[in-house]
């Protein structure tokens, strides 16, 4: 019998999550039955979508949702031998019994000198999100100018690098001078700290006086309305996230972008990466190849200890991380 720990949401978040909104639960798991495996978490992910989806995908008392890289420690399923690693949507748990459904084995060509935690980042869901947003939603072309906000985060930092691989001009906004310096290291053409610029409109115009062909949206709120004013005619916007609104107790109102969208004939599309899951395997191989070639740099903000899952989650929502936020068990 294995003692499994899990973090549950004791009550739905009201505004920004609080430590008291989480509870630690311990239970004993039985031995795996035929076809089942016992997983042990190695790395767990904390992501903005967890705050958004908590309203609709988690009941009070339910386990927090999320991905993890896990090791198979017992197996009665030949597809997943003991000692192998998988990506699993097991949520915030140390141990999970699984029948194998939904488990994604780590790519067999994964280099030994590359941390498996990247399967939760640049070579995982955030990387897939970046690729599909750029290729499937925006249709970004060589020579175009791309704007990405929350650019030093798990998705934004990959978006900017892939756009550079494709031969584009990239402008990124982030929330600290250190993050701006990181974007410059990654090869962004222009980057600025949105918290310290006197005028967001002027900062965007200075970074790209000719405007923007594409906008990869991660933040939402009033700042996005300002960005839309800088779009070129027939510009495209991929709406990946709206982190500035996730913790609002009351919905934000206006300004509204419709007149701008009409006059500039803009195309805006929201998306979730799973729409293209049939392409995941080949896309993950492309992302891994870019990492191995040195074209895709990966930075992580690692919190140690399963007991610190809530703190890591809240810190990520406050922008403490540069790159992907993960928890190492």
ZADO-1210 file (C-alpha; in nm, 4 decimals, padded with zeros to 6 digits):
<atoms>
<atom x="00.0000" y="00.0000" z="00.0000" code="UNK" pos="1"/>
<atom x="00.1283" y="00.3425" z="-00.0965" code="UNK" pos="2"/>
<atom x="00.0335" y="00.6584" z="00.0911" code="UNK" pos="3"/>
<atom x="-00.0659" y="00.9163" z="-00.1679" code="UNK" pos="4"/>
<atom x="-00.0849" y="01.2877" z="-00.0955" code="UNK" pos="5"/>
<atom x="-00.3012" y="01.5295" z="-00.2918" code="UNK" pos="6"/>
<atom x="-00.3889" y="01.8969" z="-00.2759" code="UNK" pos="7"/>
<atom x="-00.7627" y="01.9710" z="-00.2905" code="UNK" pos="8"/>
<atom x="-00.9478" y="02.2975" z="-00.3393" code="UNK" pos="9"/>
<atom x="-01.1424" y="02.3328" z="-00.0154" code="UNK" pos="10"/>
<atom x="-01.3557" y="02.6144" z="-00.1564" code="UNK" pos="11"/>
<atom x="-01.3795" y="02.7990" z="-00.4856" code="UNK" pos="12"/>
<atom x="-01.1442" y="03.0937" z="-00.5114" code="UNK" pos="13"/>
<atom x="-01.2913" y="03.4354" z="-00.4425" code="UNK" pos="14"/>
<atom x="-01.0511" y="03.6763" z="-00.6062" code="UNK" pos="15"/>
<atom x="-00.6857" y="03.5867" z="-00.5682" code="UNK" pos="16"/>
<atom x="-00.6324" y="03.2345" z="-00.4211" code="UNK" pos="17"/>
<atom x="-00.5456" y="03.2115" z="-00.0529" code="UNK" pos="18"/>
<atom x="-00.3522" y="02.9473" z="00.1394" code="UNK" pos="19"/>
<atom x="-00.6749" y="02.8566" z="00.3223" code="UNK" pos="20"/>
<atom x="-00.8364" y="02.7624" z="-00.0118" code="UNK" pos="21"/>
<atom x="-00.6175" y="02.4503" z="-00.0260" code="UNK" pos="22"/>
<atom x="-00.6108" y="02.1346" z="00.1831" code="UNK" pos="23"/>
<atom x="-00.3671" y="01.8437" z="00.1925" code="UNK" pos="24"/>
<atom x="-00.5279" y="01.4999" z="00.1766" code="UNK" pos="25"/>
<atom x="-00.3620" y="01.1616" z="00.2422" code="UNK" pos="26"/>
<atom x="-00.4996" y="00.8258" z="00.1290" code="UNK" pos="27"/>
<atom x="-00.3740" y="00.4706" z="00.0818" code="UNK" pos="28"/>
<atom x="-00.3787" y="00.3330" z="-00.2706" code="UNK" pos="29"/>
<atom x="-00.4348" y="-00.0369" z="-00.3435" code="UNK" pos="30"/>
<atom x="-00.2008" y="-00.2487" z="-00.5541" code="UNK" pos="31"/>
<atom x="-00.2415" y="-00.2089" z="-00.9316" code="UNK" pos="32"/>
<atom x="-00.4843" y="-00.4481" z="-01.1002" code="UNK" pos="33"/>
<atom x="-00.4267" y="-00.6056" z="-01.4395" code="UNK" pos="34"/>
<atom x="-00.3803" y="-00.3279" z="-01.6963" code="UNK" pos="35"/>
<atom x="-00.3015" y="-00.0668" z="-01.4325" code="UNK" pos="36"/>
<atom x="00.0141" y="00.1200" z="-01.3334" code="UNK" pos="37"/>
<atom x="00.1165" y="00.3078" z="-01.0199" code="UNK" pos="38"/>
<atom x="00.2691" y="00.6464" z="-01.0935" code="UNK" pos="39"/>
<atom x="00.4935" y="00.8556" z="-00.8704" code="UNK" pos="40"/>
<atom x="00.5159" y="01.2281" z="-00.9465" code="UNK" pos="41"/>
<atom x="00.8623" y="01.3653" z="-01.0240" code="UNK" pos="42"/>
<atom x="00.7728" y="01.7151" z="-01.1507" code="UNK" pos="43"/>
<atom x="00.4388" y="01.8937" z="-01.1339" code="UNK" pos="44"/>
<atom x="00.3193" y="02.1921" z="-01.3328" code="UNK" pos="45"/>
<atom x="00.1520" y="02.5122" z="-01.2166" code="UNK" pos="46"/>
<atom x="-00.0139" y="02.7155" z="-01.4927" code="UNK" pos="47"/>
<atom x="-00.2493" y="03.0147" z="-01.5290" code="UNK" pos="48"/>
<atom x="-00.5260" y="02.8026" z="-01.6848" code="UNK" pos="49"/>
<atom x="-00.5716" y="02.6249" z="-01.3502" code="UNK" pos="50"/>
<atom x="-00.7130" y="02.9463" z="-01.2036" code="UNK" pos="51"/>
<atom x="-00.9516" y="02.9908" z="-01.4974" code="UNK" pos="52"/>
<atom x="-01.0622" y="02.6268" z="-01.5129" code="UNK" pos="53"/>
<atom x="-01.1051" y="02.6008" z="-01.1348" code="UNK" pos="54"/>
<atom x="-01.4436" y="02.7653" z="-01.1780" code="UNK" pos="55"/>
<atom x="-01.5745" y="02.4975" z="-01.4133" code="UNK" pos="56"/>
<atom x="-01.3559" y="02.1868" z="-01.3799" code="UNK" pos="57"/>
<atom x="-01.3105" y="02.1455" z="-01.0032" code="UNK" pos="58"/>
<atom x="-01.5740" y="02.0961" z="-00.7364" code="UNK" pos="59"/>
<atom x="-01.5089" y="02.2061" z="-00.3794" code="UNK" pos="60"/>
<atom x="-01.3102" y="01.9282" z="-00.2163" code="UNK" pos="61"/>
<atom x="-01.1804" y="01.8101" z="-00.5540" code="UNK" pos="62"/>
<atom x="-00.8148" y="01.7583" z="-00.6412" code="UNK" pos="63"/>
<atom x="-00.6455" y="02.0495" z="-00.8185" code="UNK" pos="64"/>
<atom x="-00.6044" y="01.9838" z="-01.1901" code="UNK" pos="65"/>
<atom x="-00.2754" y="01.9800" z="-01.3761" code="UNK" pos="66"/>
<atom x="-00.0040" y="01.7893" z="-01.5553" code="UNK" pos="67"/>
<atom x="00.2910" y="01.6068" z="-01.4073" code="UNK" pos="68"/>
<atom x="00.5892" y="01.4050" z="-01.5180" code="UNK" pos="69"/>
<atom x="00.5630" y="01.0751" z="-01.3346" code="UNK" pos="70"/>
<atom x="00.7691" y="00.7590" z="-01.2989" code="UNK" pos="71"/>
<atom x="00.6065" y="00.4164" z="-01.3303" code="UNK" pos="72"/>
<atom x="00.6928" y="00.2417" z="-01.0020" code="UNK" pos="73"/>
<atom x="00.4586" y="-00.0578" z="-01.0365" code="UNK" pos="74"/>
<atom x="00.3096" y="-00.1934" z="-01.3566" code="UNK" pos="75"/>
<atom x="00.0650" y="-00.4558" z="-01.4728" code="UNK" pos="76"/>
<atom x="00.0425" y="-00.2897" z="-01.8127" code="UNK" pos="77"/>
<atom x="00.3090" y="-00.3931" z="-02.0675" code="UNK" pos="78"/>
<atom x="00.2805" y="-00.0584" z="-02.2473" code="UNK" pos="79"/>
<atom x="00.4263" y="00.1189" z="-01.9443" code="UNK" pos="80"/>
<atom x="00.7197" y="-00.0734" z="-01.7923" code="UNK" pos="81"/>
<atom x="00.8530" y="-00.0021" z="-01.4438" code="UNK" pos="82"/>
<atom x="01.1086" y="00.2779" z="-01.4532" code="UNK" pos="83"/>
<atom x="00.9617" y="00.4511" z="-01.7584" code="UNK" pos="84"/>
<atom x="00.8369" y="00.8105" z="-01.7428" code="UNK" pos="85"/>
<atom x="00.5106" y="00.9581" z="-01.8680" code="UNK" pos="86"/>
<atom x="00.3249" y="01.2873" z="-01.8780" code="UNK" pos="87"/>
<atom x="-00.0055" y="01.2529" z="-01.6979" code="UNK" pos="88"/>
<atom x="-00.3034" y="01.4748" z="-01.6212" code="UNK" pos="89"/>
<atom x="-00.3149" y="01.3371" z="-01.2680" code="UNK" pos="90"/>
<atom x="-00.3493" y="01.6730" z="-01.0957" code="UNK" pos="91"/>
<atom x="-00.1745" y="01.7712" z="-00.7739" code="UNK" pos="92"/>
<atom x="-00.1009" y="01.4175" z="-00.6505" code="UNK" pos="93"/>
<atom x="00.2159" y="01.2406" z="-00.5411" code="UNK" pos="94"/>
<atom x="00.0906" y="00.8979" z="-00.6522" code="UNK" pos="95"/>
<atom x="-00.1780" y="00.7897" z="-00.8974" code="UNK" pos="96"/>
<atom x="-00.3303" y="00.4601" z="-01.0093" code="UNK" pos="97"/>
<atom x="-00.3928" y="00.4652" z="-01.3828" code="UNK" pos="98"/>
<atom x="-00.5244" y="00.2230" z="-01.6453" code="UNK" pos="99"/>
<atom x="-00.2953" y="00.3929" z="-01.8975" code="UNK" pos="100"/>
<atom x="-00.5623" y="00.6123" z="-02.0536" code="UNK" pos="101"/>
<atom x="-00.4283" y="00.9557" z="-02.1362" code="UNK" pos="102"/>
<atom x="-00.0681" y="00.8789" z="-02.0441" code="UNK" pos="103"/>
<atom x="00.1920" y="01.0171" z="-02.2858" code="UNK" pos="104"/>
<atom x="00.5296" y="00.8396" z="-02.2758" code="UNK" pos="105"/>
<atom x="00.8360" y="01.0630" z="-02.2795" code="UNK" pos="106"/>
<atom x="00.9832" y="01.0706" z="-02.6313" code="UNK" pos="107"/>
<atom x="01.2263" y="00.7770" z="-02.6717" code="UNK" pos="108"/>
<atom x="01.4922" y="01.0079" z="-02.8188" code="UNK" pos="109"/>
<atom x="01.4859" y="01.2379" z="-02.5115" code="UNK" pos="110"/>
<atom x="01.8515" y="01.3240" z="-02.4276" code="UNK" pos="111"/>
<atom x="01.9784" y="01.2227" z="-02.0847" code="UNK" pos="112"/>
<atom x="02.1214" y="01.5713" z="-02.0274" code="UNK" pos="113"/>
<atom x="01.7820" y="01.7411" z="-02.0768" code="UNK" pos="114"/>
<atom x="01.5631" y="01.7604" z="-01.7667" code="UNK" pos="115"/>
<atom x="01.2344" y="01.5727" z="-01.7902" code="UNK" pos="116"/>
<atom x="01.0684" y="01.8807" z="-01.6420" code="UNK" pos="117"/>
<atom x="01.0799" y="02.0356" z="-01.9903" code="UNK" pos="118"/>
<atom x="00.8013" y="01.7900" z="-02.0817" code="UNK" pos="119"/>
<atom x="00.5819" y="02.0283" z="-01.8812" code="UNK" pos="120"/>
<atom x="00.7266" y="02.3354" z="-02.0540" code="UNK" pos="121"/>
<atom x="00.8915" y="02.4061" z="-02.3872" code="UNK" pos="122"/>
<atom x="00.8654" y="02.0400" z="-02.4948" code="UNK" pos="123"/>
<atom x="00.5169" y="02.0025" z="-02.3536" code="UNK" pos="124"/>
<atom x="00.1847" y="02.1823" z="-02.3293" code="UNK" pos="125"/>
<atom x="00.3264" y="02.5397" z="-02.3338" code="UNK" pos="126"/>
<atom x="00.5450" y="02.4568" z="-02.6350" code="UNK" pos="127"/>
<atom x="00.2536" y="02.2975" z="-02.8181" code="UNK" pos="128"/>
<atom x="00.0416" y="02.6025" z="-02.7373" code="UNK" pos="129"/>
<atom x="00.3076" y="02.8315" z="-02.8816" code="UNK" pos="130"/>
<atom x="00.3425" y="02.6315" z="-03.2041" code="UNK" pos="131"/>
<atom x="-00.0298" y="02.5947" z="-03.2678" code="UNK" pos="132"/>
<atom x="-00.1009" y="02.9588" z="-03.1874" code="UNK" pos="133"/>
<atom x="00.1677" y="03.0719" z="-03.4314" code="UNK" pos="134"/>
<atom x="00.1076" y="02.8222" z="-03.7114" code="UNK" pos="135"/>
<atom x="-00.2575" y="02.7213" z="-03.6932" code="UNK" pos="136"/>
<atom x="-00.4203" y="03.0395" z="-03.5629" code="UNK" pos="137"/>
<atom x="-00.1961" y="03.3271" z="-03.6739" code="UNK" pos="138"/>
<atom x="-00.0381" y="03.1718" z="-03.9813" code="UNK" pos="139"/>
<atom x="00.2712" y="03.3802" z="-03.9064" code="UNK" pos="140"/>
<atom x="00.4863" y="03.4431" z="-04.2136" code="UNK" pos="141"/>
<atom x="00.8545" y="03.5262" z="-04.2572" code="UNK" pos="142"/>
<atom x="00.9175" y="03.9011" z="-04.2374" code="UNK" pos="143"/>
<atom x="00.6063" y="03.9803" z="-04.0333" code="UNK" pos="144"/>
<atom x="00.6069" y="04.1589" z="-03.6969" code="UNK" pos="145"/>
<atom x="00.4720" y="03.9779" z="-03.3910" code="UNK" pos="146"/>
<atom x="00.3759" y="04.1236" z="-03.0540" code="UNK" pos="147"/>
<atom x="00.3573" y="03.8892" z="-02.7532" code="UNK" pos="148"/>
<atom x="00.2710" y="03.9884" z="-02.3978" code="UNK" pos="149"/>
<atom x="00.3611" y="03.7966" z="-02.0800" code="UNK" pos="150"/>
<atom x="00.6611" y="03.7298" z="-02.3025" code="UNK" pos="151"/>
<atom x="00.8897" y="03.5929" z="-02.0314" code="UNK" pos="152"/>
<atom x="00.6394" y="03.3295" z="-01.9239" code="UNK" pos="153"/>
<atom x="00.6176" y="02.9617" z="-02.0135" code="UNK" pos="154"/>
<atom x="00.4270" y="03.0184" z="-02.3388" code="UNK" pos="155"/>
<atom x="00.5383" y="03.3691" z="-02.4335" code="UNK" pos="156"/>
<atom x="00.9096" y="03.2936" z="-02.4189" code="UNK" pos="157"/>
<atom x="00.8635" y="03.0009" z="-02.6579" code="UNK" pos="158"/>
<atom x="00.6366" y="03.2043" z="-02.8873" code="UNK" pos="159"/>
<atom x="00.9015" y="03.4705" z="-02.9332" code="UNK" pos="160"/>
<atom x="01.1801" y="03.2229" z="-03.0054" code="UNK" pos="161"/>
<atom x="00.9761" y="03.0270" z="-03.2600" code="UNK" pos="162"/>
<atom x="00.8841" y="03.3528" z="-03.4334" code="UNK" pos="163"/>
<atom x="01.2558" y="03.4351" z="-03.4597" code="UNK" pos="164"/>
<atom x="01.3228" y="03.0875" z="-03.6020" code="UNK" pos="165"/>
<atom x="01.0620" y="03.1713" z="-03.8670" code="UNK" pos="166"/>
<atom x="01.2379" y="03.4958" z="-03.9586" code="UNK" pos="167"/>
<atom x="01.0053" y="03.7472" z="-03.7947" code="UNK" pos="168"/>
<atom x="01.0493" y="04.0662" z="-03.5960" code="UNK" pos="169"/>
<atom x="00.9431" y="04.0050" z="-03.2360" code="UNK" pos="170"/>
<atom x="00.8361" y="04.2574" z="-02.9736" code="UNK" pos="171"/>
<atom x="00.7726" y="04.1390" z="-02.6182" code="UNK" pos="172"/>
<atom x="00.6336" y="04.2989" z="-02.3039" code="UNK" pos="173"/>
<atom x="00.7075" y="04.1707" z="-01.9537" code="UNK" pos="174"/>
<atom x="00.6680" y="04.2809" z="-01.5931" code="UNK" pos="175"/>
<atom x="01.0240" y="04.3443" z="-01.4707" code="UNK" pos="176"/>
<atom x="01.3577" y="04.4730" z="-01.5947" code="UNK" pos="177"/>
<atom x="01.5117" y="04.1309" z="-01.5292" code="UNK" pos="178"/>
<atom x="01.2513" y="03.9691" z="-01.7527" code="UNK" pos="179"/>
<atom x="01.3153" y="04.2269" z="-02.0250" code="UNK" pos="180"/>
<atom x="01.6876" y="04.1441" z="-02.0076" code="UNK" pos="181"/>
<atom x="01.5982" y="03.7752" z="-02.0438" code="UNK" pos="182"/>
<atom x="01.3934" y="03.8487" z="-02.3566" code="UNK" pos="183"/>
<atom x="01.6903" y="04.0296" z="-02.5075" code="UNK" pos="184"/>
<atom x="01.9038" y="03.7203" z="-02.4323" code="UNK" pos="185"/>
<atom x="01.6495" y="03.5100" z="-02.6216" code="UNK" pos="186"/>
<atom x="01.6844" y="03.7283" z="-02.9297" code="UNK" pos="187"/>
<atom x="01.3704" y="03.9423" z="-02.9102" code="UNK" pos="188"/>
<atom x="01.4154" y="04.2479" z="-03.1332" code="UNK" pos="189"/>
<atom x="01.2442" y="04.4788" z="-02.8845" code="UNK" pos="190"/>
<atom x="01.1266" y="04.4326" z="-02.5277" code="UNK" pos="191"/>
<atom x="00.9937" y="04.6640" z="-02.2575" code="UNK" pos="192"/>
<atom x="00.8687" y="04.6604" z="-01.8975" code="UNK" pos="193"/>
<atom x="00.5000" y="04.7465" z="-01.9174" code="UNK" pos="194"/>
<atom x="00.4981" y="04.8423" z="-01.5477" code="UNK" pos="195"/>
<atom x="00.7508" y="05.1240" z="-01.5891" code="UNK" pos="196"/>
<atom x="00.6821" y="05.2707" z="-01.9338" code="UNK" pos="197"/>
<atom x="00.5100" y="05.6055" z="-01.9151" code="UNK" pos="198"/>
<atom x="00.2684" y="05.5151" z="-02.1928" code="UNK" pos="199"/>
<atom x="00.1969" y="05.1676" z="-02.3244" code="UNK" pos="200"/>
<atom x="00.0794" y="05.3187" z="-02.6515" code="UNK" pos="201"/>
<atom x="00.4067" y="05.5065" z="-02.6976" code="UNK" pos="202"/>
<atom x="00.6135" y="05.1996" z="-02.6016" code="UNK" pos="203"/>
<atom x="00.4353" y="04.9859" z="-02.8602" code="UNK" pos="204"/>
<atom x="00.4702" y="05.2525" z="-03.1289" code="UNK" pos="205"/>
<atom x="00.8399" y="05.3034" z="-03.0526" code="UNK" pos="206"/>
<atom x="00.9074" y="04.9284" z="-03.0658" code="UNK" pos="207"/>
<atom x="00.7390" y="04.8948" z="-03.4054" code="UNK" pos="208"/>
<atom x="00.6404" y="05.2271" z="-03.5683" code="UNK" pos="209"/>
<atom x="00.4935" y="05.0420" z="-03.8675" code="UNK" pos="210"/>
<atom x="00.2545" y="04.8447" z="-03.6421" code="UNK" pos="211"/>
<atom x="00.1994" y="04.4715" z="-03.5872" code="UNK" pos="212"/>
<atom x="00.0884" y="04.1963" z="-03.8223" code="UNK" pos="213"/>
<atom x="00.0204" y="03.9473" z="-03.5427" code="UNK" pos="214"/>
<atom x="-00.0486" y="03.9611" z="-03.1699" code="UNK" pos="215"/>
<atom x="-00.0151" y="03.6590" z="-02.9406" code="UNK" pos="216"/>
<atom x="-00.2416" y="03.7496" z="-02.6497" code="UNK" pos="217"/>
<atom x="-00.1775" y="03.6084" z="-02.3012" code="UNK" pos="218"/>
<atom x="-00.2908" y="03.8915" z="-02.0722" code="UNK" pos="219"/>
<atom x="-00.6280" y="04.0414" z="-02.1666" code="UNK" pos="220"/>
<atom x="-00.7814" y="04.3450" z="-02.0029" code="UNK" pos="221"/>
<atom x="-00.7389" y="04.7102" z="-02.0917" code="UNK" pos="222"/>
<atom x="-00.3772" y="04.6742" z="-02.2099" code="UNK" pos="223"/>
<atom x="-00.4936" y="04.4540" z="-02.4950" code="UNK" pos="224"/>
<atom x="-00.7279" y="04.7273" z="-02.6161" code="UNK" pos="225"/>
<atom x="-00.4240" y="04.9562" z="-02.6442" code="UNK" pos="226"/>
<atom x="-00.2352" y="04.6894" z="-02.8384" code="UNK" pos="227"/>
<atom x="-00.5195" y="04.6455" z="-03.0865" code="UNK" pos="228"/>
<atom x="-00.4874" y="05.0124" z="-03.1827" code="UNK" pos="229"/>
<atom x="-00.1357" y="04.9332" z="-03.3069" code="UNK" pos="230"/>
<atom x="-00.2348" y="04.6443" z="-03.5332" code="UNK" pos="231"/>
<atom x="-00.1865" y="04.6721" z="-03.9074" code="UNK" pos="232"/>
<atom x="-00.4838" y="04.6389" z="-04.1388" code="UNK" pos="233"/>
<atom x="-00.5930" y="04.2745" z="-04.1658" code="UNK" pos="234"/>
<atom x="-00.3910" y="04.1911" z="-03.8525" code="UNK" pos="235"/>
<atom x="-00.4427" y="03.8609" z="-03.6708" code="UNK" pos="236"/>
<atom x="-00.4755" y="03.8044" z="-03.2962" code="UNK" pos="237"/>
<atom x="-00.4430" y="03.4643" z="-03.1255" code="UNK" pos="238"/>
<atom x="-00.6094" y="03.4738" z="-02.7833" code="UNK" pos="239"/>
<atom x="-00.4302" y="03.2185" z="-02.5672" code="UNK" pos="240"/>
<atom x="-00.4887" y="03.3638" z="-02.2215" code="UNK" pos="241"/>
<atom x="-00.6282" y="03.6496" z="-02.0160" code="UNK" pos="242"/>
<atom x="-00.4328" y="03.6226" z="-01.6926" code="UNK" pos="243"/>
<atom x="-00.5023" y="03.9825" z="-01.5914" code="UNK" pos="244"/>
<atom x="-00.8719" y="03.8938" z="-01.5495" code="UNK" pos="245"/>
<atom x="-00.8588" y="03.5473" z="-01.3900" code="UNK" pos="246"/>
<atom x="-00.8665" y="03.6689" z="-01.0306" code="UNK" pos="247"/>
<atom x="-01.1342" y="03.9362" z="-01.0754" code="UNK" pos="248"/>
<atom x="-01.4308" y="03.9002" z="-00.8427" code="UNK" pos="249"/>
<atom x="-01.6329" y="04.1204" z="-01.0776" code="UNK" pos="250"/>
<atom x="-01.5922" y="04.1053" z="-01.4585" code="UNK" pos="251"/>
<atom x="-01.4007" y="04.3942" z="-01.6140" code="UNK" pos="252"/>
<atom x="-01.5987" y="04.6224" z="-01.8432" code="UNK" pos="253"/>
<atom x="-01.4718" y="04.8061" z="-02.1513" code="UNK" pos="254"/>
<atom x="-01.3135" y="04.9613" z="-02.3378" code="UNK" pos="255"/>
<atom x="-01.4514" y="04.7579" z="-02.6243" code="UNK" pos="256"/>
<atom x="-01.2483" y="04.6785" z="-02.9374" code="UNK" pos="257"/>
<atom x="-01.5220" y="04.6337" z="-03.1955" code="UNK" pos="258"/>
<atom x="-01.4834" y="04.9643" z="-03.3817" code="UNK" pos="259"/>
<atom x="-01.1082" y="04.9110" z="-03.4081" code="UNK" pos="260"/>
<atom x="-01.1598" y="04.5539" z="-03.5299" code="UNK" pos="261"/>
<atom x="-01.4050" y="04.6717" z="-03.7954" code="UNK" pos="262"/>
<atom x="-01.1952" y="04.9616" z="-03.9224" code="UNK" pos="263"/>
<atom x="-00.8736" y="04.7573" z="-03.9322" code="UNK" pos="264"/>
<atom x="-01.0555" y="04.4398" z="-04.0428" code="UNK" pos="265"/>
<atom x="-00.8819" y="04.2370" z="-03.7731" code="UNK" pos="266"/>
<atom x="-00.9200" y="03.8647" z="-03.7135" code="UNK" pos="267"/>
<atom x="-00.9257" y="03.7481" z="-03.3496" code="UNK" pos="268"/>
<atom x="-00.9482" y="03.3824" z="-03.2509" code="UNK" pos="269"/>
<atom x="-00.9401" y="03.2131" z="-02.9123" code="UNK" pos="270"/>
<atom x="-00.7873" y="02.8666" z="-02.8923" code="UNK" pos="271"/>
<atom x="-00.6890" y="02.5741" z="-02.6718" code="UNK" pos="272"/>
<atom x="-00.3930" y="02.3619" z="-02.7792" code="UNK" pos="273"/>
<atom x="-00.5848" y="02.0321" z="-02.7566" code="UNK" pos="274"/>
<atom x="-00.7701" y="02.1166" z="-03.0798" code="UNK" pos="275"/>
<atom x="-00.4640" y="01.9898" z="-03.2666" code="UNK" pos="276"/>
<atom x="-00.3725" y="01.6982" z="-03.0400" code="UNK" pos="277"/>
<atom x="-00.3480" y="01.4710" z="-03.3445" code="UNK" pos="278"/>
<atom x="-00.0316" y="01.6658" z="-03.4294" code="UNK" pos="279"/>
<atom x="00.1217" y="01.6515" z="-03.0800" code="UNK" pos="280"/>
<atom x="00.3735" y="01.3725" z="-03.1356" code="UNK" pos="281"/>
<atom x="00.5354" y="01.5286" z="-03.4408" code="UNK" pos="282"/>
<atom x="00.5215" y="01.8764" z="-03.2872" code="UNK" pos="283"/>
<atom x="00.6936" y="01.7586" z="-02.9690" code="UNK" pos="284"/>
<atom x="00.9678" y="01.6059" z="-03.1853" code="UNK" pos="285"/>
<atom x="01.0147" y="01.9440" z="-03.3588" code="UNK" pos="286"/>
<atom x="01.0352" y="02.1250" z="-03.0254" code="UNK" pos="287"/>
<atom x="01.2888" y="01.8744" z="-02.8911" code="UNK" pos="288"/>
<atom x="01.4974" y="01.9142" z="-03.2066" code="UNK" pos="289"/>
<atom x="01.5038" y="02.2937" z="-03.1628" code="UNK" pos="290"/>
<atom x="01.6189" y="02.2491" z="-02.8017" code="UNK" pos="291"/>
<atom x="01.8944" y="02.0059" z="-02.9066" code="UNK" pos="292"/>
<atom x="02.0062" y="02.2452" z="-03.1829" code="UNK" pos="293"/>
<atom x="02.0245" y="02.5371" z="-02.9386" code="UNK" pos="294"/>
<atom x="01.7529" y="02.7306" z="-03.1220" code="UNK" pos="295"/>
<atom x="01.5075" y="02.7085" z="-02.8309" code="UNK" pos="296"/>
<atom x="01.6312" y="02.8167" z="-02.4877" code="UNK" pos="297"/>
<atom x="01.4433" y="02.7075" z="-02.1781" code="UNK" pos="298"/>
<atom x="01.4422" y="02.8701" z="-01.8365" code="UNK" pos="299"/>
<atom x="01.2538" y="02.7269" z="-01.5414" code="UNK" pos="300"/>
<atom x="01.1415" y="02.8581" z="-01.2052" code="UNK" pos="301"/>
<atom x="01.1667" y="02.5473" z="-00.9868" code="UNK" pos="302"/>
<atom x="01.0026" y="02.5186" z="-00.6446" code="UNK" pos="303"/>
<atom x="01.1127" y="02.2200" z="-00.4370" code="UNK" pos="304"/>
<atom x="00.8683" y="02.0139" z="-00.2335" code="UNK" pos="305"/>
<atom x="00.5157" y="01.8872" z="-00.2974" code="UNK" pos="306"/>
<atom x="00.4091" y="02.0691" z="00.0186" code="UNK" pos="307"/>
<atom x="00.4788" y="02.3984" z="-00.1625" code="UNK" pos="308"/>
<atom x="00.2338" y="02.3444" z="-00.4523" code="UNK" pos="309"/>
<atom x="-00.0101" y="02.6194" z="-00.3406" code="UNK" pos="310"/>
<atom x="00.2727" y="02.8690" z="-00.2848" code="UNK" pos="311"/>
<atom x="00.4206" y="02.7906" z="-00.6270" code="UNK" pos="312"/>
<atom x="00.0789" y="02.8326" z="-00.7887" code="UNK" pos="313"/>
<atom x="00.0101" y="03.1663" z="-00.6213" code="UNK" pos="314"/>
<atom x="00.3619" y="03.2892" z="-00.6964" code="UNK" pos="315"/>
<atom x="00.3174" y="03.2046" z="-01.0641" code="UNK" pos="316"/>
<atom x="-00.0096" y="03.4005" z="-01.0737" code="UNK" pos="317"/>
<atom x="00.1788" y="03.6990" z="-00.9295" code="UNK" pos="318"/>
<atom x="00.4462" y="03.6755" z="-01.1974" code="UNK" pos="319"/>
<atom x="00.7320" y="03.5521" z="-00.9777" code="UNK" pos="320"/>
<atom x="00.8495" y="03.3091" z="-01.2450" code="UNK" pos="321"/>
<atom x="01.0663" y="03.3694" z="-01.5488" code="UNK" pos="322"/>
<atom x="01.0022" y="03.0851" z="-01.7900" code="UNK" pos="323"/>
<atom x="00.8097" y="02.7752" z="-01.6823" code="UNK" pos="324"/>
<atom x="00.7021" y="02.7346" z="-01.3199" code="UNK" pos="325"/>
<atom x="00.7389" y="02.3747" z="-01.1994" code="UNK" pos="326"/>
<atom x="00.7489" y="02.1922" z="-00.8671" code="UNK" pos="327"/>
<atom x="01.0086" y="01.9229" z="-00.8071" code="UNK" pos="328"/>
<atom x="00.8885" y="01.6573" z="-00.5644" code="UNK" pos="329"/>
</atoms>
